[in-house]
Amino acid sequence: MTITRDNRENRIPPGQQLVAPGKWPIIGERLPTDTNSPWSLQINGEVDNPISLSLEALRSLPQTKQTIDIHCVTRWSMLDMTFSGVLLKDLLTETGVKPNAKFVSFLARSKRNHATSLTLETAINLNTLIATEVNGEPIDITHGGPIRNIVETRYFYKSVKWLERIELLTADRLGFWEAESGYHNRADPWQEQRYMAPTIDRRTCLKLIETRDFSNRELRSIDASQRNLAGLNANRASLRDADFSGTDLSGADFSNANLSNAHFHNANLSNAVLVDADLEGADFSGADLRGANFTGTSLIGASFFTHKHGIAAGAKIDESTQLPPAAIAPLFPDQLHYVNNAIG
């Protein structure tokens, strides 16, 4: 059986950009905890008959193909990826489902115990696939093989790498990205459901801004826009989805910080230190980056220029901006072209 995606006039959700042809970015961990032990898939929890399937047994079951579009929360998309595997609903026909089962948890063989969850109804309705192949080849291990659950129309963190257990639950259990990183539990890219509510209230936020010291703090989605934060110490801070739009961050220290999906539109980052920072999906359009140091950063999905509502905004980059080739290599083609031209 083959399942294809619905035809959409616009297949790129808000805030997403297409990767270069032939490129599939690797996000997060590169390898599971154990690459040598035989792989199997367990299905347990609120089921009538728990089962354990070897990789070979899973591949021997009737296979379904899905051609889908991938949308990563760090703002990159890939179109027309064909995955093959077994539908979750077909596997659950074998195990049976107890009446009190309301949620399904997908658990990985990973160092950080990656997992994610969906309501059981959502998982079935979205034709969740327990996949072993992509584009006619076994899923390679760096992209989550040999087994990965594939959930269409959700950000790709809902499709767990190195899947080895499926557990049916009576109550929801947040996965790694949702519980630890604050990613949205529904994860609908068309609604831009990237993050849950901020981790900090407004009063605490204002006090921290006065100190100009964010170091080692968890400050997801903090609103620090349109402020003077020159010399800010944000070393090792977790600042996913932070808003620094229009802020003076000259000389700021963001080394080793997590700034995934942060907003730096029109900010002043002159002479800022971003060494070894996670900048995946960050927006630097219109920002002053002269003298900024991006050595060792991860820039997958990052933007240095944008063109919205007829207005173009490009980052200020010159020979003093330290953007090593290794850092900018994963950029989208148009972003890479802009950066290379700006560097000269």
Steps between C-alpha positions, in 0.01 A plus 500: 500500500619853426389814684584837346476844656209732420569745221552848642540817301755614754690211655748707703363594846565848646861567597640200309754485217597216266836332545734465204423202275658181629563636849333356810621690811592295805351650815573393857681178586685326218492142631294284737648368822572156354562430132604135537209328678226350280207735450145420603178693548291446812136600532363492853306697760122509467478220242346154521801315358842667533733407215864525405591506130847456359605735222465214253150415626394863467628514143318178412157648586285664228668831420345843444664787312443865586629793298507794738661836570733540800493819707761540775440737790834665416336642186610266221273293279542215249234404247398165355678260735372144455504284813411130514396299802203372696210717609467533877129416476586169331747408776241584764258265330746224596537611863146615572437825686347526846204739535688731738790563255492868403861587410793339323864558591789435259830426675849499351827323567684825572736649757246762602206258501323676217130440481187674381127446529173550317143433589414154374225648285742747338763232438244281322335783304837629374592153373811480718750276323757277666755544225815309407567647153520842341505556124545128442798452732531401868493809722862565591590514864586874509146576382334272753523153352444217510150585633339842521137597552386749236221746579384717212381859558693532826843650566755227454589464869177299519674242277746338738837368390609145597154388607505187715183518711140612461300528820127565528406716798194610694648850557737707290875495568704781346801398298855635514456798268172602657605458864863613476496750213149638525392395153127509440321171568272529194777614262285612208733683254209673326412664833872558584457306823873495574508575872285488809450805723811694616683374809527842662248758620523868403616628842787251522586576139536872569722437804729275297522752219617761752789273610606423140592151619316208341785254546403136562130593517202325337316792336297355216299756300620796709397837353811719510421697187573872441735534799855599581679179598849590384753268665233245600640184660298211358770236515344150501149643526204315350320762292291305251246724324635809683406836349792742469354693205638853484712453813853637549707186568837645406779307671256244643629156595276221364772235497366145548143637521196332348335759277295268282229699318605824675400831342781753433324701229659850485705432815850641555731200544820681412799331667271244666644158585287209381770234509362143517141627529198312366349745251278258308204687354613838637405818310782753445327700225592867523738440793840666529745208508823691442770361726276217625661158547301198377779242535369151579134597474217287361311710243264245345184686403638842598410810294719801421258677271128501446254652256156550648215722393718652231771604749847343486719483811854366489756459777801734504800276439856594404852361518502543879208256542638158590280256308721196426413290194411203722244710687320636194513180291158371624316824413218498247633573149362856480623580851845360423512707180416816695763434768773417249426815303501709817834357612630573152 
